[in-house]
Amino acid sequence: ALPGGIEAVYYNTGAIGLLEEATIAYSHSMWYADISHDYVAFGLPAGGVGNFFASVTALNSGEIDVRTVEYPLGTGERYKVSDTALGVGYGRRITSRFAAGIQVNYISERIWNTSATALTFNFGTHYRLNEAGALLGFCLTNLGTRQRYSGQGLAIQYDPDPGSSGNNSALPAEQATDLFPVASLFRLGLSVPVQLGANSTVLLLVEGLHPNDNSESANLGVEWTLLRVLALRAGYQTLFQTDSQLGLTFGFGVEGGLGDNRFNFGYAWAGHDYLEDTHRLTLVIVF
């Protein structure tokens, strides 16, 4: 239940209804094993009509050597894994305290020359609990169609009667995969601001996660903002999750002017028990 801004839409679609100015955001995450995650979002308020939103999310593994039992050092071929999600959304303030948003996503997953697609929906709300700015939010993510992989990578040669001789033992065929659902997630979060002085604020956040492909967990976060220019952040991911490999997070943000516009730059670090730590850079421009 982040207070608002286009950054919050990634976690709760209801934040689309809180947008007050045209905003664009870009985030680049450097994951372990040279995996990259990129996110671009644009929000446009349209007065009494509501707010419109569009986003592109992309994950890319980079090129990976093809290895087999016979060629453990590589066959000379290379492949990559990529996921892309194109989203459009709409949100608005229903009352002075309540906002809601919905987003439709077209998702494409590709492993070498095999791919799968799906259509999913996100729905979220934000409710302001008091005049001090405490927020309660919930979001349902990735409710939609099921996926099935297809493509050249599933092509095989098939012998319909291995016990017979003289027949065609190399008929072209394709393996069929089962339909499977997209990983969906229910989030419920609460944020509470605490005013420490005229120029200093602390924001406390707690979030519960209920995924369909893992155990339930919680995220905790705290942000200290000074002069609305510098923000220092810390948190803990997937608390109580079975066999969780995540944990502490740290980051900072800097806000300032950019001509007639405003910008916000942020950096975040997240630890991992067994793999490399991850780093995320985010730039937001408000027009």
Salt bridges, closest charged atoms under 4 A:
GLU20 OE2 - ARG93 NH2 3.71
GLU21 OE1 - ARG262 NH2 3.10
ASP38 OD1 - HIS28 ND1 2.67
GLU63 OE1 - ARG78 NH1 3.23
ASP65 OD2 - ARG67 NH2 3.72
ASP65 OD1 - ARG78 NE 3.00
GLU131 OE2 - ARG97 NH2 3.18
GLU131 OE1 - ARG128 NH1 3.40
GLU207 OE2 - ARG187 NH1 2.84
GLU216 OE2 - HIS210 ND1 2.69
GLU223 OE2 - ARG233 NE 2.64
GLU255 OE2 - ARG262 NE 3.91
